């Protein structure tokens, strides 16, 4: 009985998760990040959803470097420094960049 309840809760949480967040098709089709998001989310949205240049989207050199590596195809050595370069060489991409990179890939 506990397993059945756990499965039902899991199913409902997965099924209703998109309803709790901003409608994904709206973000991907309208591409209006400035009005929808604030702060760092706006930067990620502008770079990965709107296609704005990494240089214009991010103030942080590390985020800009990850964006240049993932979107523009720059090598790890050219785009990143220090620990970020080591992570890049090991193919460990920060969660935020991976999330935004995949967000509208199906739309």
C-alpha positions, -999 to +999 in steps of 0.1 A: +000+000+000+029+024+008+045+017-025+013+024-044+009+056-025+045+066-033+040+058-070+008+079-071+025+109-054+055+106-077+032+104-108+012+134-097+043+155-089+057+148-123+024+153-141+017+187-124+052+201-123+048+219-157+015+235-144+033+251-115+060+268-136+057+294-164+042+278-195+071+265-215+056+269-249+050+306-241+086+312-232+099+293-262+075+309-288+072+344-275+109+347-265+102+377-242+127+371-215+130+408-204+093+409-193+092+374-179+123+371-158+145+391-136+182+389-125+203+359-135+173+340-150+168+369-175+205+365-185+202+328-190+169+332-209+183+359-232+213+338-241+198+304-245+161+311-255+163+344-273+197+337-288+212+370-276+251+370-277+268+355-246+288+387-243+257+409-241+237+385-219+261+378-190+280+400-166+299+371-150+329+360-170+324+324-159+288+323-171+298+341-203+326+315-208+302+286-203+277+301-227+304+307-253+316+271-250+280+256-251+264+279-277+292+293-298+314+263-298+345+278-282+369+253-267+372+250-230+407+264-231+395+295-250+363+302-231+371+293-194+397+296-167+407+278-135+383+253-120+357+260-147+381+249-174+389+217-155+351+210-151+346+217-188+374+193-198+357+167-176+324+175-193+308+187-160+285+215-171+268+237-144+232+228-139+218+262-148+235+262-182+224+226-189+188+235-179+185+266-201+203+249-230+177+221-231+147+242-222+133+250-256+151+222-275+117+205-282+100+236-294 
